[in-house]
Amino acid sequence: MEEHRQVYRPTPTMERFHADDSQLRGVMGPIGSGKSVGCALEGYFRSLDQRPGKGGVRYSRGVVIRNTYAELKSTTIKTWEDWFPMAPVVFDTPIRWHWKQPLGDGTKVDMEVYFLALDKPKDVKKLKSLGVTWAWINEVSEIGKPILDMALGRVGRFPGRVQCPDGITWSGVFMDTNAMDEDHWYYDLAEVEKPDAFRFFRQPPAVISAGGVWKINPKCENVVNQPEGAHYWLKQVEGKTREWIRVYLESEYGTIVIGKPVYPEYKDRLHCSMDALDPMKGLTLWLSFDYGLTPACVFGQLTPKGQLRVIGEACSDSMGIRQFASDVVKPMLANRFAGMTHKVTGDPAGRQRAQTDETTCEQILADLGLPVESPESNDFTARRDAVSRFLTKLMAGTGDEVTPSFILSPSCRMLRKGFLGKYYYERVQVTTEERYKEKPVKNAYSHPHDALQYLAMKIDSSQSSTKKRKALPPDAPVHYAW
């Protein structure tokens, strides 16, 4: 076999990454910082380092995971082929790479690698039955937590005692990623929970801001492998939003808007309170429901001056409305909102009877002591406009101050993230113009926002006061008063 030589110079962060033996390791950094190459080499190093088994063979089996087949083929496998051309990648089911080779110390290497894209249910099932030595999750920001949990359960299962009587040298999971939103499970593990058996590494930013001008960070890594040197990252700055730069070049947690936000009227500094909002005693508490198998509920109050205060949210997944109301909403009423007078509204579709037992969502809530007064319509345009009217109005505060007619508690994380771009219109793939679909993408953020829209519609239509609220002039200076 023709000898293959290629020089790998790990960055300082990846050098520490390679030296660590933790069961789970993650590395986060800017684009182009050498994370993926480092993880590919990590799998190679760990395979060569396995304890020789029967016949002096160093057995190992790895699995490389990416979220979609297109990205697996165009980026992850491409990186693997660039570094390990000594055996071909066989595009079978599953995609597989297998290398056998005598080594200079008299032992042999027998290294298998499977490549899985987890955008198809059948591929996820293959992971459940796969026994491997190690797993590499590429671009983990796009991967769900159940995949990590499953991968942790499949490593350390190869080679067995038959091939290697003395056991495995090391097994575990390693992963790379760009920065992601703070509501991602990676953030919780790396920054909040910090389990003792897990280690998380973070590369320095590629660029920094100095006096309003973007400059290369002197401590940025992997400059030597960029065709244009450090200028590669400065070119990426041009035409990008501040949040894009924050996530992909500064490697800071943040939200990237991938479509057109449903509420461009929302201004976080204006509409989100600096502190968590408590319920105001003496005011009616409104509960607004969105139904389906991912029900959500939003809690709000209307002040005498006409300000809509959104003070709580409850979200769920794979839960019927009866269980959601009994196990999630009613305990919140009994604890945080104890003794408060409340009214209930929600999606008018809740009046439709189920085909199984002919009950309706509104009947279920009424049986639980939550009688519903739903709006007349669930037309999306009317719903969106109802929220927009609150967002675009100011009202009198104390003295000369004005205050927004809509205030959101920062404790409502799903609603806030939705306002900041997670609740969006998907772009239509046309080349002639920038066009978007007429209705927002259905996701985890759309459900509480649907509930908020029903609340805004109901309150807006039932306000007894017709006092005209002052419109928000464009770019007008605003004095905040909550």
N, C-alpha and C positions, 0 to 999 in steps of 0.2 A: 504494500500500500504506500502511495506517495506521501511523504512527510508533509505535514501542514504546520506552519508556524505563524502565529499572530501575537502581537504584543498587547497586553492589557495593562493599563496603568490606572488603578483605582483612584478615584477622588478621595480626599481625606474622610468624607462622610462614609463612602462605600468601604473604605479600608476598615473603619470601626464596625461597620455592618458585617463584613466578612468575618471579623474576629469574634463576633458574639455568637453564643451557642443557644440562645433562648429558643423556646419551642415555637414562638410566633414573633416575627420581626417585620416591621413596616418602615419604608423610607418614603418621605414626601419631599418634593422639591420642584423647582421651576421646570418648564419645558426645556429639553435639550441638555439636561444636567447629568446624563449618564446613568439614570436609575434603571432603565430596562436592560441595558447591556450588563450592568452590575448584577442584576438578578439572574440573567441568563448564565453568567459566569459562576454565580453562587451555586446554582444547580449542578453545574459541571464540577466545581471544586468538591462539593459534598459527595458526589458520586465517586470521584477518584479516591476520596478519603475513606470510603467504606472499608470495613474490616474484611480481609480475604476469607472466603468461605471454602467450600469443597473444591478441590482442584486448583486452589490459589486464585479463584475468580472473585473479583470485587463486584457483586451484584447490586444493582439499584434500579429503581423505577420511579420516575417523576411524572407529574401532571402539570401542564401549563394551562391556565384558565383565563379566558377573555370574555367579554360580555356578548359580542356578536361574531359571527363567522367572517364577515367582511373585514373587520378590524384585526381578527386573529390572523387571517391570511396575509393582509397587506402590511401589517406592522410587526406583530409579535413573531410570527414564523419567519418573516423576512430577516429580522434581527438574528434569530436562531441560525438560519442558513448562512448568513454572513460570517458568523463566528465558528460554526461547526459544520464545514462542508465535507467532513470525512465520512459521512453517511447521508443518504438522501432522506428527505421527508416524504413519506408515503401518504398520499391523500386518499386514504381509505376511510372506513368508519370503525373506530375513530381514527383521526389523523395520527400518524405514528412515526417516530424516529428511533432507530435501534443501531447501536454501535458496539462492536466487539473488537478488542485490540490487545495484543500483548504489551506489557509495560516494561520499562527498563529495569525494574526491581525483580523481575521473574514472575510477577503476578499478571493477571489479565483483568481487563475491565469489560463488564457486560452491562451496558447502560441503555435503558429503555425510557422514552419520553412520550407521553400522550398529550395531544393538544385538543382542548375542549372549548367550544363556544357555547355559552349557556343561554342562548336565545331560543332554544327549542326544548320542550319538556323531555324528549327522549335523551338529550345530552345530559340533563340534570340527573336522570335516572342512572345513567352510566357512571356518574361520579359516586352514587350511592353504593355501587357494587365493586368499586375499584379499590384494590389494595396497593398502596404506593409507599415509597420511602419519603419523598418530599413533594410539596406542592408550591407552585409559584402562581400567584394571582396578579396578573398584569392590569394596570390601571384600575385599582380597587375602588376608586370613586364611583365607578359605574356598576359595581357589583353589590348585590344585597347581602345582608348579614347571614341569612340561612346558608348561603354558599360557603362562607368562611367556616361556619359551624360544621357543615358536612365535611369540608376539607380537613379540618382538625381531627375529625373522627376516622379519616381514611389513611392518614400518614402513619408510619411506623408499622405497617402491616406487610411490608416486603423489604428485604428477603425474609423468608421464614426460617425456622430452625433446620429444615432439610437442606437448604442451600447454604446457610450460614449458622452453624451450631453455636458460635460464640456471640451471636446477637449483632444488632445494628449499631454502627458507630454513632450516628446522629439521624434524627428524623424531625420534621417540623414543617411549618408553613412560612414562606416569606412573600412579601408583596410590595409593590411600588405604586405611587400615585402622584398626581398633581393635587393641589389643595382643593378642598371641597367645602360645602356648606356646613355650618356648625350643627345642623340637625342630622348629619350623616353618622352612622354607627362608628366609623373610624375615629371621628372627633371624640365621641364618648369614651372609647377605649384609650385613646392616646392622651387626652387632655383631662378627662374627668375620673374614670375608673382606675386607670393605670395598674392593671394586674401585675403581680410580681413576676409571673412567667412570661410576660410579653415585653418587648422592647420596641421603641419607636424612635426613628432617626429623622432629622430634619436638615435639609441642605440650606445653605445661606441664600438670600435673594440674589437674582441675577442683576437686577437694577435697583437703584435707590433714588429718591427724589431729594435734590439739593437746591433750595431756593426756587422751587417750582420748575426745575429743569431735571429731566431724567438722565442719570449717569450710570455707568457700569459700576457695580459693587466690586471693590477691590478683592473681596473674599469669595467671589462667585467661583463655581467649580466647573470643570470640564471644558475650559476655554480652549485647550490644546486640540480638542477633537472637533471644533467648529471650523468649517472651511474659511469663514470670514473672521475668525477669532471672536472676541467679545462683542464686536459690532453686530453679530447675529441677533443679540437680544435687543439692542437699540432699534434695529429695524422693525422688530415685533411691536414696539411701542406705538409706532405711527398708525393713526386711525383707530386705535383701540379705546374702549371706555376705561374709566378709572377702575372699575370693578374687575374687568378682564385682566388688566395689568396686575392688580392686587393678587388675583388667584394664580395666574399662569406665569408671572415673572417675579413677583415678590414672594410667592409661596405662602400667602396668608389665607386663612379661612374666609370664604365669602360666597355670595350668590351671583351666578352668571345668568343673565336674562337670555333665554334661547329663542324667544319669540316676541310677540308684541304684547306688552302688559295690558290687562283688561282695564286697569285704572291708572292711566297716566296722570290723573288729577291728584293722586295720592302723593303727599310729601311727608316723608317719615319724620322729619324734624318738627313739622307742624301738627300732624295728625296722630302721632304716637306719643303718649305721655312719657315723661322721663321716669316716673315711678309707677309701680303697679296700682291700678285703680281699685279701690274698695267700693262695695255697694253703698249707695246713699240711702240712708234710712228714711222712710216716709214716701219713697217713690216706688211705683209699681215695677217689679222685675219682669222683663219679657224673656220668654224662652222661644227660640225659633228652631225648628227641626228641618233637616234634610233627611229623606228616608233611603230606602234601598239596603243593600248588604254592607254598605259602609256609612252608616248613619252618622250624622253630626248634629250638634246643638250649640247655638250661640246664645249668650246671656247678655242682655243690654237693658239700659234704662233711658228714659227721655226726661230731661230736666224741664222745669216750668218755662225756661227761656227757649226751649226747643233744641237743646244739644243732645245728640245721640251718643251715649257713653257705652261702648262695648267692653264689658268687664270680665268676660269669661268665655271659654270654649270647651267643648268636649268632642273628641273624635274617636272613631273606632275602625275596625277592619274585620270582615267576615263575622258580623254580628247582626241578628235580627233586631227590629225596633223594640220588641218587648224586653229582650235581654238588655239592650242598650239603655232603655229608660229605667229599668229596675236596678241594674247593677252599676250604672255610671251616673245618669242624670239625677235620679232621686237622692242618692247619697250626697251629691253636691248641694242639692236643695236643703237637705237636712243639716248639713255641716256649715258650709260657707254662707249660705243664704237662709239660715234658720229664721223662721218667724216672718219672712217677707211675703207680702201679697204678690201673687204672680199671675201672669196671663201667658197663654201659649199660642203660637202660630206656627206655620210651616208650609211646606209644599202643598198646593191644592190637589196634587195627584194623590195625596194621602186619603182622599175620599173614595178612591177606586177600590173595589172589592177584590180580594185575592181569589184566584181560581180554585184554591184548595178548600178553604172553609168559609169563603165569602165574607170574611172580616176585613175591615179597613185599618190602616195605620192610625187614623183618627179615633176609631173605636177602641183600639188597643190602648192608646194613650188616655182616653177618657176612663177606661176601666181602671187605670193606674192613678186616677185622680188628677189627670192633666188634660182637661177638655180644650179642644183646639178651635181657634178662630182664624182660619186660613184666609189669605187674600183671594180676590176674585179670579186672578189670572196668574199663570206661571210663565208668561211670555218673557223670554230672556232679555229682550231690549228694555222692556218696562222694568224688569228687576234691576238691571245694571244702572239704568237712569235713576232709579230711586236712591241707590247708594251714591251715585254721582252728585245728586242734588245736595246731599249732606256734605260731601267732600268739598264742594265749590262755594259754600256759603260761610260767611262770618257772622258772628252775633256780638252784641254788646257785652263787654266784660265789666270790670270795675274801673271807674274813672274814664280815662280816654282809651283804655285798652280794649282790644277786640280778641275774641277767642273763636276757634273753629267750631262749626256745628257738628263735627264728628271727632270723637276722641277714642283712641284704641289703647287698651292696656297692653304693655309689653309682655305680659304673661300669656297673651293670645299668640303664641308662636306661629301656629299654622296660618292664621289670618294675616299676620304681619309678613311672613315669608311670601304668601300669595300676593299681597299688595306690592311687594318688592320685585315681583317678576315670576314667581313660581305658578301663578295663576295667569295664563297667557293664551293668546291666539296663535295657533300653529301657522307657520308660513307655508304658502302654497308654492310648490316647486315650478315656477315659471321663470323664464329668462328675461322677459321683456320689461317687467316691472316688479316692484315689491308689493306682493299681495298676500292677504292672510284669510284664513277661514272665518266664517261668520260667527261661530260659537267657540268658546274656549275649550282647551284640551281637558278631558276628564282625568283627574289625578287626585292624589291625596289632599291637595290644597283646594280643589274646586268644591268639595263637599261642604266644608265650613263656610266658604264664600257663597254657595247657594243658599245656605241657611241665613246668612247675613242679609242677602238680597230679599228674602221673604220677610225678614224682620223690618227692613227699611220700607218695603212696600206697605206693610200693615200699619206701621207707625205713621208714615207719611200720609196715608189716606184717612187715618183716624184722629189726627191732631185736631183738637177743638179750636186752638188759636190760629188765626189767619194773619198774624203779625208778619209783615214782610221782613225777611232777613237780608242783611247787607251782603251784596255779592263781593267776591274776592277779586280785586283788580289785579291784572297781570303784573308780576314783579313788584307788587306793593310791599313795603316794609311792614312786618307784623310783630306786635308785642305779644308774647305768649303769656297766657294766664289760665291756669287750670284750677 
